[in-house]
Amino acid sequence: MSVSTSPEQRPPNSQQAESFPLLGQSLADLTLWVQQQGQPAYRGKQLYQWIYQQGARSLSQISVFPKQWRAELADFPIGRSTLHYRSAAPDGTVKFLLRLADQQIIETVGIPTFKTLSQKVGSSPFTDPGSAPTAPLDRLTVCVSSQVGCPMACDFCATGKGGFKRNLAVHEIVDQVLTVQEDFGQRVSNIVFMGMGEPLLNLENTVAAVRSINQDVGIGQRLITISTVGIPGRIRRLAEHQLQATLAVSLHASNQALREQLIPSARQYPLSALLDECREYVQITGRRVTFEYILLAGLNDCSEHALELAGHLRGFQSHVNLIPYNPIQEVDYQRPDEQRIQTFVRILKQQQIAVSVRRSRGLAADAACGQLRASQSA
Ligand code: SAH
């Protein structure tokens, strides 16, 4: 597994102040912290291993620490959430509702892909239409949240309907990965920032969480995807962090008028400006961009939309990921039938655009894209 950012490149954690949770902090930060507590430096390594590998939830569990120190620090926060609700779909996808220290609830989804089927259908964690949960596990993808709720209010998305509460802290993002890993008893292989929230509105914590997930949890940056609806100037700012992660941009429309209809924030961010910023991202990072495109029957899934989309992306180092709409309660968009989806795919391919279809996972548990609303039922 490639760990693509060296520890030297990781900025010191500005959260390091005594009262911050320890999860999300690097080995160097934790070593400094134990020394501040009057302990020898080697206890930093022990702490690091217990937090990231042993899943310690309280310092009192760390049996290699001196008894008295453990007792003194028993209430010091490591920063783990508690499980509020868990629901598994027949395809093996598991949705977790996690309770944070301030009682807010967020959603995280664990998406297993199984060897036999995934080998047939390709390399995306989302292309497996109906895997058998008993087959050997090929990948375990975690769909993480970056905010409690979401302020973007995209019309097709359940999270937006519930409003916005706050950004997640670094430890609250890293915790989601450890929680899924522990629940499945398997190492997580891929991360997608496609849960609740808009990661680029919480950019610094998202970047710090990516670095911690990479260096401390051990997941290669190239296996991490950050999905954004696009916030002016923020894609450029993300590029300047020079992560090796993949950027996915939620385009969802082939022209400005249609995009504004679906995504209120698009009014402040013309499609042409968004695409220009994506081009800059490719220039700065040398990495291609994925464009996500929800297919809504009769609305944005016609041949002319496919042609219009192809027109924007010709010659652009990119990839289109089509997402057939997952139903939510409040709106009555429809998912197109398979034939329409395949026609859209065929047109893009004819136009030399790289394209894949994301198959819904976890629909039965309301755990598919856009269905997360931090409540136990839809
Ligand atoms: N705010 C980020 C990430 C969150 S959602 C973003 O907008 O990209 C992750 C993906 O799920 C986005 O592409 C989002 O548009 C998509 N999505 C939202 N609602 C959906 C729905 N009902 N059906 C299918 N995909 C949906």
Boltz pocket constraint, residues with backbone or C-beta under 6 A from the ligand:
constraints:
  - pocket:
      binder: B
      contacts: [[A, 152], [A, 154], [A, 156], [A, 157], [A, 158], [A, 193], [A, 194], [A, 195], [A, 196], [A, 197], [A, 198], [A, 199], [A, 227], [A, 228], [A, 229], [A, 248], [A, 249], [A, 250], [A, 292], [A, 294], [A, 323], [A, 324], [A, 325], [A, 326], [A, 327], [A, 328], [A, 369], [A, 370], [A, 371]]
      max_distance: 6.0
